[in-house]
Amino acid sequence: RPSSCRSPASSGPQDLAGVAGGGSSGSTAVPRSPPPLRVHNHFEGASLLTTKRGICESMSKLYLPLGRDPFGAVPLTFIVREGTSDPQFALWREAFEAFDAAAGQ
Protein backbone atom coordinates (compact mmCIF):
# COMPACT_ATOMS: atom_id res chain seq x y z
CA ARG A 1 0.00 0.00 0.00
CA PRO A 2 1.50 3.43 -0.92
CA SER A 3 2.37 5.84 1.86
CA SER A 4 -0.17 8.63 2.31
CA CYS A 5 2.58 11.25 2.72
CA ARG A 6 4.32 10.51 -0.59
CA SER A 7 3.38 12.71 -3.52
CA PRO A 8 2.06 10.99 -6.66
CA ALA A 9 5.23 12.04 -8.53
CA SER A 10 7.42 10.45 -5.88
CA SER A 11 8.77 7.10 -6.97
CA GLY A 12 10.21 5.84 -3.73
CA PRO A 13 13.21 6.05 -1.44
CA GLN A 14 15.46 7.54 -4.13
CA ASP A 15 13.33 10.69 -3.83
CA LEU A 16 14.44 11.16 -0.25
CA ALA A 17 17.64 12.82 0.92
CA GLY A 18 19.20 12.58 4.35
CA VAL A 19 17.44 9.35 5.18
CA ALA A 20 19.10 7.29 7.86
CA GLY A 21 19.35 3.69 6.74
CA GLY A 22 18.21 4.40 3.17
CA GLY A 23 14.51 4.79 3.91
CA SER A 24 14.03 1.74 6.09
CA SER A 25 11.17 1.72 8.56
CA GLY A 26 11.74 3.68 11.74
CA SER A 27 13.96 6.29 10.06
CA THR A 28 13.15 9.96 9.57
CA ALA A 29 12.76 10.87 5.90
CA VAL A 30 13.66 14.35 4.68
CA PRO A 31 12.27 15.25 1.24
CA ARG A 32 14.75 16.52 -1.33
CA SER A 33 14.82 20.24 -1.87
CA PRO A 34 13.23 21.34 -5.14
CA PRO A 35 15.62 22.63 -7.79
CA PRO A 36 16.44 26.34 -7.42
CA LEU A 37 13.86 28.68 -8.92
CA ARG A 38 15.05 30.26 -12.16
CA VAL A 39 13.51 33.61 -12.98
CA HIS A 40 14.01 35.41 -16.28
CA ASN A 41 13.09 39.03 -16.81
CA HIS A 42 13.81 39.09 -20.51
CA PHE A 43 13.13 37.14 -23.67
CA GLU A 44 15.51 36.90 -26.62
CA GLY A 45 14.58 39.21 -29.47
CA ALA A 46 11.94 41.06 -27.46
CA SER A 47 14.03 43.94 -26.13
CA LEU A 48 11.53 46.52 -27.42
CA LEU A 49 9.10 45.27 -24.80
CA THR A 50 11.32 43.86 -22.07
CA THR A 51 13.99 46.49 -21.42
CA LYS A 52 13.59 49.99 -19.99
CA ARG A 53 15.24 51.41 -23.08
CA GLY A 54 13.00 49.41 -25.42
CA ILE A 55 9.84 50.36 -23.57
CA CYS A 56 10.85 54.02 -23.50
CA GLU A 57 11.59 54.07 -27.22
CA SER A 58 8.45 52.10 -28.11
CA MET A 59 6.18 54.31 -26.02
CA SER A 60 7.81 57.48 -27.40
CA LYS A 61 7.28 56.28 -30.99
CA LEU A 62 3.65 55.53 -30.16
CA TYR A 63 2.72 58.66 -28.19
CA LEU A 64 4.76 61.49 -29.77
CA PRO A 65 3.21 61.27 -33.28
CA LEU A 66 -0.18 61.53 -31.58
CA GLY A 67 0.92 64.73 -29.84
CA ARG A 68 0.82 63.06 -26.42
CA ASP A 69 3.41 62.92 -23.65
CA PRO A 70 4.64 59.32 -23.27
CA PHE A 71 5.76 60.04 -19.73
CA GLY A 72 2.18 60.50 -18.63
CA ALA A 73 1.93 56.73 -19.13
CA VAL A 74 5.45 55.58 -18.23
CA PRO A 75 8.04 56.93 -15.77
CA LEU A 76 10.33 59.72 -16.93
CA THR A 77 13.26 57.96 -18.62
CA PHE A 78 16.57 59.11 -20.07
CA ILE A 79 18.67 56.89 -22.32
CA VAL A 80 22.26 58.03 -21.89
CA ARG A 81 24.45 56.31 -24.48
CA GLU A 82 27.61 58.43 -24.42
CA GLY A 83 28.15 59.32 -20.78
CA THR A 84 28.23 62.93 -19.66
CA SER A 85 28.68 64.19 -23.24
CA ASP A 86 25.32 62.72 -24.32
CA PRO A 87 22.53 65.33 -24.76
CA GLN A 88 20.23 63.02 -22.78
CA PHE A 89 22.60 63.34 -19.81
CA ALA A 90 22.14 67.13 -19.86
CA LEU A 91 18.35 66.65 -19.91
CA TRP A 92 18.63 64.18 -17.03
CA ARG A 93 20.69 66.67 -15.01
CA GLU A 94 18.11 69.42 -15.61
CA ALA A 95 15.28 67.16 -14.49
CA PHE A 96 17.26 65.98 -11.46
CA GLU A 97 18.02 69.54 -10.39
CA ALA A 98 14.37 70.56 -10.86
CA PHE A 99 13.14 67.64 -8.74
CA ASP A 100 15.85 68.34 -6.15
CA ALA A 101 14.84 72.02 -5.91
CA ALA A 102 11.16 71.12 -5.67
CA ALA A 103 11.92 68.73 -2.82
CA GLY A 104 13.87 71.47 -1.02
CA GLN A 105 16.94 69.34 -0.46
C-alpha positions as a Markdown table, in Angstrom:
| # | Residue | x | y | z |
|---|---|---|---|---|
| 1 | Arg | 0.0 | 0.0 | 0.0 |
| 2 | Pro | 1.5 | 3.4 | -0.9 |
| 3 | Ser | 2.4 | 5.8 | 1.9 |
| 4 | Ser | -0.2 | 8.6 | 2.3 |
| 5 | Cys | 2.6 | 11.2 | 2.7 |
| 6 | Arg | 4.3 | 10.5 | -0.6 |
| 7 | Ser | 3.4 | 12.7 | -3.5 |
| 8 | Pro | 2.1 | 11.0 | -6.7 |
| 9 | Ala | 5.2 | 12.0 | -8.5 |
| 10 | Ser | 7.4 | 10.4 | -5.9 |
| 11 | Ser | 8.8 | 7.1 | -7.0 |
| 12 | Gly | 10.2 | 5.8 | -3.7 |
| 13 | Pro | 13.2 | 6.0 | -1.4 |
| 14 | Gln | 15.5 | 7.5 | -4.1 |
| 15 | Asp | 13.3 | 10.7 | -3.8 |
| 16 | Leu | 14.4 | 11.2 | -0.3 |
| 17 | Ala | 17.6 | 12.8 | 0.9 |
| 18 | Gly | 19.2 | 12.6 | 4.4 |
| 19 | Val | 17.4 | 9.4 | 5.2 |
| 20 | Ala | 19.1 | 7.3 | 7.9 |
| 21 | Gly | 19.4 | 3.7 | 6.7 |
| 22 | Gly | 18.2 | 4.4 | 3.2 |
| 23 | Gly | 14.5 | 4.8 | 3.9 |
| 24 | Ser | 14.0 | 1.7 | 6.1 |
| 25 | Ser | 11.2 | 1.7 | 8.6 |
| 26 | Gly | 11.7 | 3.7 | 11.7 |
| 27 | Ser | 14.0 | 6.3 | 10.1 |
| 28 | Thr | 13.2 | 10.0 | 9.6 |
| 29 | Ala | 12.8 | 10.9 | 5.9 |
| 30 | Val | 13.7 | 14.3 | 4.7 |
| 31 | Pro | 12.3 | 15.2 | 1.2 |
| 32 | Arg | 14.7 | 16.5 | -1.3 |
| 33 | Ser | 14.8 | 20.2 | -1.9 |
| 34 | Pro | 13.2 | 21.3 | -5.1 |
| 35 | Pro | 15.6 | 22.6 | -7.8 |
| 36 | Pro | 16.4 | 26.3 | -7.4 |
| 37 | Leu | 13.9 | 28.7 | -8.9 |
| 38 | Arg | 15.1 | 30.3 | -12.2 |
| 39 | Val | 13.5 | 33.6 | -13.0 |
| 40 | His | 14.0 | 35.4 | -16.3 |
| 41 | Asn | 13.1 | 39.0 | -16.8 |
| 42 | His | 13.8 | 39.1 | -20.5 |
| 43 | Phe | 13.1 | 37.1 | -23.7 |
| 44 | Glu | 15.5 | 36.9 | -26.6 |
| 45 | Gly | 14.6 | 39.2 | -29.5 |
| 46 | Ala | 11.9 | 41.1 | -27.5 |
| 47 | Ser | 14.0 | 43.9 | -26.1 |
| 48 | Leu | 11.5 | 46.5 | -27.4 |
| 49 | Leu | 9.1 | 45.3 | -24.8 |
| 50 | Thr | 11.3 | 43.9 | -22.1 |
| 51 | Thr | 14.0 | 46.5 | -21.4 |
| 52 | Lys | 13.6 | 50.0 | -20.0 |
| 53 | Arg | 15.2 | 51.4 | -23.1 |
| 54 | Gly | 13.0 | 49.4 | -25.4 |
| 55 | Ile | 9.8 | 50.4 | -23.6 |
| 56 | Cys | 10.9 | 54.0 | -23.5 |
| 57 | Glu | 11.6 | 54.1 | -27.2 |
| 58 | Ser | 8.5 | 52.1 | -28.1 |
| 59 | Met | 6.2 | 54.3 | -26.0 |
| 60 | Ser | 7.8 | 57.5 | -27.4 |
| 61 | Lys | 7.3 | 56.3 | -31.0 |
| 62 | Leu | 3.6 | 55.5 | -30.2 |
| 63 | Tyr | 2.7 | 58.7 | -28.2 |
| 64 | Leu | 4.8 | 61.5 | -29.8 |
| 65 | Pro | 3.2 | 61.3 | -33.3 |
| 66 | Leu | -0.2 | 61.5 | -31.6 |
| 67 | Gly | 0.9 | 64.7 | -29.8 |
| 68 | Arg | 0.8 | 63.1 | -26.4 |
| 69 | Asp | 3.4 | 62.9 | -23.6 |
| 70 | Pro | 4.6 | 59.3 | -23.3 |
| 71 | Phe | 5.8 | 60.0 | -19.7 |
| 72 | Gly | 2.2 | 60.5 | -18.6 |
| 73 | Ala | 1.9 | 56.7 | -19.1 |
| 74 | Val | 5.4 | 55.6 | -18.2 |
| 75 | Pro | 8.0 | 56.9 | -15.8 |
| 76 | Leu | 10.3 | 59.7 | -16.9 |
| 77 | Thr | 13.3 | 58.0 | -18.6 |
| 78 | Phe | 16.6 | 59.1 | -20.1 |
| 79 | Ile | 18.7 | 56.9 | -22.3 |
| 80 | Val | 22.3 | 58.0 | -21.9 |
| 81 | Arg | 24.4 | 56.3 | -24.5 |
| 82 | Glu | 27.6 | 58.4 | -24.4 |
| 83 | Gly | 28.2 | 59.3 | -20.8 |
| 84 | Thr | 28.2 | 62.9 | -19.7 |
| 85 | Ser | 28.7 | 64.2 | -23.2 |
| 86 | Asp | 25.3 | 62.7 | -24.3 |
| 87 | Pro | 22.5 | 65.3 | -24.8 |
| 88 | Gln | 20.2 | 63.0 | -22.8 |
| 89 | Phe | 22.6 | 63.3 | -19.8 |
| 90 | Ala | 22.1 | 67.1 | -19.9 |
| 91 | Leu | 18.4 | 66.7 | -19.9 |
| 92 | Trp | 18.6 | 64.2 | -17.0 |
| 93 | Arg | 20.7 | 66.7 | -15.0 |
| 94 | Glu | 18.1 | 69.4 | -15.6 |
| 95 | Ala | 15.3 | 67.2 | -14.5 |
| 96 | Phe | 17.3 | 66.0 | -11.5 |
| 97 | Glu | 18.0 | 69.5 | -10.4 |
| 98 | Ala | 14.4 | 70.6 | -10.9 |
| 99 | Phe | 13.1 | 67.6 | -8.7 |
| 100 | Asp | 15.9 | 68.3 | -6.2 |
| 101 | Ala | 14.8 | 72.0 | -5.9 |
| 102 | Ala | 11.2 | 71.1 | -5.7 |
| 103 | Ala | 11.9 | 68.7 | -2.8 |
| 104 | Gly | 13.9 | 71.5 | -1.0 |
| 105 | Gln | 16.9 | 69.3 | -0.5 |
